[in-house]
Amino acid sequence: MIGDPERPVDDQKAWVPDTAIDLGDPEPGPEPAPKVVTYDPSKDRESMRGTIALSLIGIFAATIAGAFALVWIHPDRSKELHELLGLILGPLVALVGAATGYYFGSQAKA
């Protein structure tokens, strides 16, 4: 046994295999060049444009549906609702029109 204090030091030899196994690369050479992928922002840009346009259309649809629901529930408050919708719908229609026009206009060019 190795490290046995009762045996003399000459008898305490470690076991060494007859053949050595080399686990390294047999022929080391130059590393292959890394694959370079250029970033194309057009896919992300189109995805974001579509998301913004669809979100604005959803907000517009929810506003119209909410207005009809409020008129249905509270017909006596239609004058206040008309004034409120006059303030909200004008800028919202302009924003939705500009965003969807920009989105579909940029798709026609591509």
C-alpha positions as CSV (number, residue, x, y, z in Angstrom):
1,M,0.0,0.0,0.0
2,I,1.3,3.5,-0.8
3,G,2.0,5.6,2.1
4,D,2.2,2.7,4.5
5,P,4.5,3.8,7.4
6,E,5.6,0.2,8.1
7,R,7.0,-0.4,4.6
8,P,10.3,1.1,3.4
9,V,10.1,4.0,1.0
10,D,11.6,2.0,-1.8
11,D,8.7,-0.4,-1.8
12,Q,6.1,2.4,-1.9
13,K,5.9,2.9,-5.7
14,A,2.8,4.3,-7.4
15,W,1.2,2.3,-10.1
16,V,2.1,3.6,-13.5
17,P,0.3,2.3,-16.7
18,D,2.3,0.7,-19.4
19,T,0.9,3.0,-22.1
20,A,0.1,6.6,-21.8
21,I,-3.1,7.9,-23.4
22,D,-2.9,11.3,-25.1
23,L,-6.3,13.0,-24.9
24,G,-5.2,16.2,-26.6
25,D,-5.7,17.3,-30.2
26,P,-3.6,15.1,-32.5
27,E,-2.8,17.9,-34.9
28,P,-3.3,21.3,-33.4
29,G,-3.9,23.9,-36.0
30,P,-5.4,27.3,-36.5
31,E,-8.8,28.0,-35.0
32,P,-11.6,28.3,-37.6
33,A,-12.7,31.8,-38.2
34,P,-15.9,32.7,-36.3
35,K,-19.1,33.0,-38.3
36,V,-20.0,36.6,-38.7
37,V,-23.7,37.4,-38.9
38,T,-24.6,41.0,-39.7
39,Y,-27.6,42.4,-37.8
40,D,-30.5,43.3,-40.0
41,P,-32.8,45.7,-38.1
42,S,-35.5,45.7,-40.8
43,K,-37.3,42.6,-39.3
44,D,-37.4,44.1,-35.8
45,R,-38.5,47.5,-37.2
46,E,-41.4,46.0,-39.2
47,S,-42.5,43.9,-36.2
48,M,-42.5,47.0,-34.0
49,R,-44.4,49.1,-36.6
50,G,-47.0,46.4,-36.9
51,T,-47.4,46.2,-33.1
52,I,-47.8,50.0,-32.7
53,A,-50.3,50.2,-35.6
54,L,-52.4,47.2,-34.3
55,S,-52.3,48.6,-30.7
56,L,-53.6,52.0,-31.8
57,I,-56.3,50.4,-33.9
58,G,-57.2,48.3,-30.7
59,I,-57.3,51.5,-28.6
60,F,-59.6,53.2,-31.2
61,A,-61.9,50.2,-31.3
62,A,-62.1,50.0,-27.5
63,T,-62.9,53.7,-27.4
64,I,-65.8,53.3,-29.9
65,A,-67.1,50.2,-28.1
66,G,-66.9,52.0,-24.7
67,A,-68.8,55.0,-26.1
68,F,-71.6,52.8,-27.4
69,A,-71.7,50.9,-24.1
70,L,-71.9,54.1,-22.1
71,V,-74.7,55.5,-24.4
72,W,-76.5,52.2,-23.9
73,I,-76.1,52.1,-20.1
74,H,-76.6,55.9,-19.5
75,P,-78.7,57.4,-22.2
76,D,-79.4,60.4,-20.1
77,R,-75.7,61.4,-20.1
78,S,-75.3,61.4,-23.9
79,K,-74.5,65.2,-24.0
80,E,-71.5,64.8,-21.7
81,L,-70.4,61.7,-23.6
82,H,-70.6,63.7,-26.9
83,E,-68.4,66.4,-25.5
84,L,-65.9,63.9,-24.1
85,L,-65.7,62.0,-27.4
86,G,-65.2,65.2,-29.2
87,L,-62.1,65.8,-27.2
88,I,-60.8,62.2,-27.4
89,L,-61.8,61.0,-30.9
90,G,-60.2,63.8,-33.0
91,P,-56.6,63.3,-31.9
92,L,-57.1,59.5,-31.7
93,V,-58.3,59.3,-35.3
94,A,-55.4,61.5,-36.4
95,L,-52.9,59.3,-34.5
96,V,-54.4,56.0,-35.8
97,G,-54.5,57.4,-39.4
98,A,-50.9,58.6,-39.2
99,A,-49.6,55.3,-37.7
100,T,-51.4,53.0,-40.1
101,G,-50.6,55.2,-43.1
102,Y,-46.9,55.1,-42.1
103,Y,-47.0,51.3,-41.5
104,F,-48.8,50.4,-44.8
105,G,-46.9,53.0,-46.7
106,S,-43.5,51.6,-45.6
107,Q,-44.7,48.1,-46.6
108,A,-45.6,49.2,-50.1
109,K,-42.0,50.5,-50.7
110,A,-40.3,47.3,-49.5
